[in-house]
Amino acid sequence: MSIKQSIIFLVAAVLVFACGEGTVKVDSNTFQPKIVIQGYLFPHQPVEVRLMRNFPLDATIGIGDIILRDARATITDEAGQSFPMTFDVNKQLYINHALDVEHGTSYTLDVSATIDAEELSASSTTTVPTPGFEILESQSRLDSMFYRERSQNGELQHFEVVFNRAVGTDFYAYAVNGLEADTSTFIYDNPFESFDAVDVLDDFEDFKYTWSWIQDQPRTAGESRMEVFWFSTWFYGDHEIVVYGGDRNFRDFLISQDQVQEIDGNFHEPALHIDGDGIGVFGSAVSDTAYFKVLRRF
């Protein structure tokens, strides 16, 4: 994001001179087993939830050890109808084919599992956003554009997505996927930082998939817009952009899961909205997809 140098200096000064030193002491008495939930509901889309477990920091684990395969999970709608989840070995997910997720409806996930000989349980409730969300492609600035193209007046241009809001939803995020991402299509001539092909391969996923959000939008019907700044596009070629309108759980997890240290050095937990012995997220969102293309000048 474009930030004035004076602001960067001020923040740096505060961090250096005003912060305490945050420390975390972890030992065998600190660890508590938890059910790890990763699930999002989308209207009229398949219901899939990933259930995992945590481990102590000093544990040696394989990817197969993380997934819970014998948990008991159920989703209940606000009318009281329950939908048991079954484990799909191929997808490594818990699924239910009978539940048709509806706009504006609340759903509660209940999970129980035995982890390290302890009986654990967790629950979380999400309310799916109302209908009405839609990308307005005719009003958006998408299609194609040269990298860091400027207008006739010399102003830097950005891709921009205009969309109809879902009533009651004030948080919107976008995820950009570089569909032609490769070391040969990477934008090495960029104003942000110098990279070579090795750097690109080392952090390939971070360059290929980027995201941002806006919050505190009007909760009424109407139009909002999101600019796709150039630090969100690292490759020439076609890009997919998915815009989400998220519920409270979606919003709070996204903006707090990696912001757990205060400016004074103290730590706090992210906002998870999961009761009991669980961590992670069970949220919901509406979404729409569009495409744009970054052109080379040569």
C-alpha positions in Angstrom: 0.0 0.0 0.0 1.3 3.5 -0.8 2.2 5.2 2.6 4.0 8.5 3.1 7.6 8.2 4.2 6.8 10.3 7.3 4.2 7.9 8.4 6.6 5.0 8.0 9.2 6.8 10.0 6.7 7.6 12.8 5.5 4.1 13.1 9.1 2.8 13.1 10.0 5.2 15.8 7.1 4.1 18.0 8.0 0.5 17.5 11.6 1.1 18.5 11.3 3.5 21.4 7.8 2.9 22.8 7.3 -0.9 22.7 8.0 -3.4 25.3 9.6 -6.7 24.2 7.0 -9.4 23.7 8.0 -12.8 24.9 6.2 -16.1 24.9 7.3 -19.0 27.1 6.1 -22.3 26.0 6.7 -25.6 27.8 5.0 -29.0 28.3 2.6 -27.5 30.9 1.4 -24.7 28.5 0.1 -26.9 25.6 -3.6 -27.6 25.5 -5.0 -29.8 22.8 -7.6 -28.1 20.6 -10.0 -28.9 17.8 -8.9 -26.8 14.8 -11.8 -25.7 12.6 -11.6 -24.4 9.1 -14.9 -23.9 7.4 -16.9 -21.4 5.4 -20.5 -21.6 4.2 -21.6 -20.1 0.9 -25.2 -19.9 -0.3 -26.2 -22.9 -2.3 -22.7 -24.3 -2.5 -21.4 -27.6 -1.2 -20.9 -27.8 2.6 -17.3 -28.7 3.5 -15.4 -28.3 6.7 -11.9 -29.2 7.5 -11.3 -30.5 11.1 -7.7 -30.7 12.4 -5.8 -30.7 15.7 -3.0 -28.7 17.2 0.4 -29.9 18.4 3.1 -28.7 20.8 5.7 -26.5 19.2 8.5 -29.1 19.8 6.5 -32.0 18.3 7.6 -33.9 15.2 4.5 -34.4 13.0 3.5 -35.4 9.5 0.8 -33.8 7.4 -1.3 -36.9 7.9 -1.2 -36.4 11.7 -3.0 -33.1 11.5 -6.3 -34.1 10.1 -9.0 -35.4 12.4 -10.7 -38.4 10.7 -13.0 -39.7 13.5 -14.5 -36.5 14.8 -18.2 -36.1 15.3 -19.6 -33.0 13.6 -23.1 -31.7 13.0 -24.4 -28.4 11.5 -27.8 -27.3 12.8 -29.9 -24.6 11.1 -31.9 -21.9 13.0 -35.1 -24.0 12.6 -33.4 -26.8 14.6 -32.8 -29.3 11.8 -29.5 -31.1 12.2 -27.2 -32.3 9.4 -24.5 -34.8 10.3 -21.1 -34.4 8.6 -19.3 -37.4 7.2 -15.6 -37.6 6.6 -14.6 -37.8 2.9 -11.3 -39.7 2.6 -10.5 -38.3 -0.8 -11.0 -34.6 0.1 -9.9 -35.0 3.7 -13.0 -32.9 4.6 -16.2 -33.3 6.5 -19.1 -32.9 4.1 -22.9 -33.0 4.0 -24.8 -33.2 0.7 -28.3 -32.6 2.1 -27.8 -29.1 3.6 -28.7 -26.3 1.2 -27.2 -23.1 2.7 -29.6 -20.2 2.5 -29.0 -16.4 2.6 -29.6 -14.7 5.9 -29.8 -17.9 7.9 -27.8 -18.8 11.0 -26.0 -22.2 11.2 -24.3 -23.8 14.2 -21.4 -26.2 13.9 -20.9 -28.7 16.8 -17.8 -30.8 16.9 -16.5 -33.3 19.4 -13.3 -35.4 19.2 -10.9 -37.4 21.3 -7.4 -35.8 21.2 -4.5 -37.1 23.4 -7.0 -39.1 25.4 -9.1 -36.0 26.2 -12.7 -35.6 25.1 -13.0 -32.2 23.5 -15.9 -30.3 22.1 -16.4 -27.0 20.3 -19.2 -25.0 18.6 -19.6 -21.9 16.5 -22.5 -20.1 14.9 -22.4 -18.1 11.6 -25.1 -16.0 9.9 -24.9 -16.1 6.1 -25.1 -12.7 4.5 -28.3 -11.6 2.8 -28.7 -11.7 -1.1 -27.9 -8.8 -3.4 -24.1 -8.9 -3.5 -22.9 -8.7 -7.1 -19.9 -7.4 -9.0 -20.9 -4.7 -11.5 -18.5 -5.4 -14.3 -19.8 -2.6 -16.5 -19.0 0.0 -13.9 -15.7 -1.6 -12.8 -12.3 -0.9 -14.2 -11.2 -4.4 -15.2 -10.6 -5.9 -18.7 -6.9 -5.1 -19.5 -4.3 -2.5 -18.6 -0.6 -1.9 -18.9 1.4 -2.4 -15.7 1.1 0.9 -13.7 -0.7 2.6 -16.6 -1.2 6.3 -16.3 -4.1 8.5 -17.5 -3.7 11.3 -20.0 -3.3 13.6 -16.9 -0.4 11.5 -15.7 -2.4 9.9 -12.8 -1.6 6.3 -11.9 -4.4 4.0 -12.8 -5.6 0.9 -10.8 -8.0 -1.9 -11.5 -11.2 -1.3 -9.6 -14.1 -3.5 -8.7 -17.5 -1.9 -8.2 -20.2 -4.1 -6.5 -23.7 -4.1 -5.0 -23.5 -4.6 -1.3 -25.4 -7.2 0.7 -27.7 -5.5 3.2 -26.3 -5.9 6.7 -22.8 -6.7 5.5 -20.1 -4.1 6.0 -16.9 -6.1 5.3 -15.6 -7.0 1.9 -12.4 -8.7 0.8 -10.8 -9.6 -2.4 -8.4 -12.4 -3.4 -6.3 -12.2 -6.5 -5.0 -15.2 -8.3 -2.3 -14.8 -11.0 -3.5 -17.3 -13.6 -0.3 -17.2 -15.7 2.1 -16.9 -12.7 5.6 -18.1 -13.6 9.1 -16.9 -13.2 8.9 -15.8 -16.9 5.8 -13.6 -16.4 6.9 -12.1 -13.0 7.1 -8.3 -13.1 10.7 -7.8 -12.1 10.6 -4.1 -13.1 8.4 -3.0 -10.3 8.8 0.0 -7.9 8.5 -2.0 -4.7 11.5 -4.3 -4.3 14.1 -6.0 -6.4 13.6 -9.8 -6.9 15.3 -12.4 -9.0 13.9 -15.8 -10.2 15.1 -17.6 -7.0 13.2 -15.0 -4.8 10.1 -15.6 -6.9 10.3 -19.4 -6.5 11.0 -19.1 -2.7 7.8 -17.0 -2.1 5.8 -18.1 -5.2 2.5 -18.6 -3.3 2.7 -15.2 -1.7 3.2 -13.5 -5.1 0.6 -15.6 -6.9 -2.2 -15.2 -4.3 -2.7 -11.8 -2.8 -5.6 -10.2 -0.9 -6.9 -7.1 0.8 -10.2 -5.8 2.3 -12.3 -2.8 3.1 -14.5 -2.5 6.2 -17.1 -0.3 7.8 -19.1 0.0 4.5 -22.7 1.1 4.8 -24.9 -1.8 5.9 -27.6 -0.6 3.5 -28.2 -1.5 -0.1 -26.0 0.4 -2.6 -22.7 0.4 -4.4 -19.1 0.2 -3.0 -15.8 -0.1 -4.7 -12.4 -1.6 -4.1 -9.2 -0.6 -5.9 -6.7 -3.3 -6.7 -3.4 -1.7 -6.0 -0.4 -2.7 -8.0 1.3 -4.4 -5.0 -1.5 -7.0 -5.4 -0.4 -8.0 -9.0 3.1 -9.5 -9.5 2.7 -11.1 -12.8 1.8 -10.2 -16.4 -1.2 -11.9 -17.9 -4.6 -13.0 -16.8 -5.8 -12.7 -13.2 -8.9 -13.9 -11.4 -10.3 -11.7 -8.6 -12.9 -13.1 -6.2 -14.7 -10.6 -4.0 -16.2 -11.8 -0.7 -18.8 -10.2 1.5 -18.1 -11.8 4.9 -20.0 -12.2 8.1 -18.6 -11.3 11.6 -16.7 -14.5 11.9 -15.2 -14.2 8.4 -14.2 -10.6 9.1 -12.7 -11.0 12.6 -10.7 -14.0 11.7 -9.2 -12.5 8.6 -8.1 -9.2 10.2 -7.0 -10.6 13.5 -5.5 -14.1 12.9 -2.0 -12.7 12.1 -2.2 -9.5 14.2 -1.7 -10.8 17.8 0.9 -8.4 19.2 0.0 -5.0 20.6 2.2 -2.0 20.0 3.5 -2.3 23.6 4.8 -5.9 22.9 2.0 -7.8 24.7 0.1 -10.5 23.0 -3.6 -11.2 22.6 -5.7 -13.9 21.1 -7.3 -13.4 17.7 -11.1 -13.1 17.5 -12.2 -16.6 16.7 -15.9 -16.8 17.9 -15.6 -20.5 18.8 -16.9 -21.8 22.1 -15.3 -24.6 24.0 -12.1 -26.5 23.0 -11.7 -25.1 19.5 -9.7 -22.6 17.5 -9.9 -21.5 13.9 -12.9 -20.2 12.0 -16.4 -21.2 11.0 -17.7 -18.3 9.0 -19.8 -17.5 5.9 -19.8 -15.2 2.9 -21.2 -14.3 -0.4 -18.9 -14.1 -3.4 -18.6 -13.2 -7.0 -15.7 -13.5 -9.5 -14.3 -11.3 -12.3 -11.1 -11.2 -14.4 -8.5 -8.7 -15.5 -5.3 -8.7 -17.5 -1.9 -7.0 -16.9 -0.2 -6.1 -20.2 3.5 -5.8 -21.0 4.7 -2.7 -22.7 7.2 -4.6 -24.9 
